[in-house]
Amino acid sequence: MEVNHAVEVLRKDIHEGRFVPGQRLVESDLMTYLEITRGRVREVFRRLEAEGMLKIDKNRGASVRKISREELQNITEVLEDISILIIRKAAKRIDKKGSVQSLKKSLKVARKFHEDCANIPQVAAYMDENARFWGSLADIAGNPILSDIRVRLQSLLFRFAMQGLTVEGNREKWISWHEDIISEILAGDVSQAVRHAKKSMANVWDSIRKLPDSSFGH
């Protein structure tokens, strides 16, 4: 397996919870799992350390790094601005072939998740839906650099210790306004879509900040 592919696989595994925050990554196990040499495993570790996904300790090796509350604040400030830019660019490309169809497809998925959320307690599921929603808009925006930056920032948010965490209180806060954002883009009201986006992200950031201390690093 090429190093670039191995990086993508390990990053995806962290997103999906195969490797959880705080977990030590054993080189010999990953050599077998990724089918690469020890040198390439270490290169994968170095790249993901540079992204902030892993930390490498001299005596303990690599482990999945937890996000701190301070990092959360820094990430969300930038991610919010990027998300608003994505909305504006997606709206400008509404006449591009497939854009309306993609928006309607995303709206259908958002509505289904909203309808089912009463039976979805896992924090990880809401994080996944938020990533899907913004990823769908980023694809429509059509700027691969912007999309890559969003993915990298979103990736950092998956370093919560989410295993076993459930949503307390109003579950809709985690996904509120998604449907409205898409509906306003389709209606051509970008300003209203941006207002909904700001409300949506404020709800999500507030919900994340209220997670227990054990979910965060120091």
Secondary structure as UniProt FT lines:
FT   HELIX           3..16
FT   TURN            21..22
FT   STRAND          24..25
FT   HELIX           27..34
FT   HELIX           38..50
FT   TURN            51..52
FT   STRAND          54..57
FT   TURN            58..60
FT   STRAND          61..64
FT   HELIX           69..92
FT   TURN            93..95
FT   TURN            97..98
FT   HELIX           99..116
FT   HELIX           117..119
FT   HELIX           123..141
FT   HELIX           144..157
FT   TURN            158..159
FT   TURN            163..164
FT   HELIX           171..174
FT   TURN            175..177
FT   HELIX           178..187
FT   HELIX           190..209
FT   HELIX           213..215
//
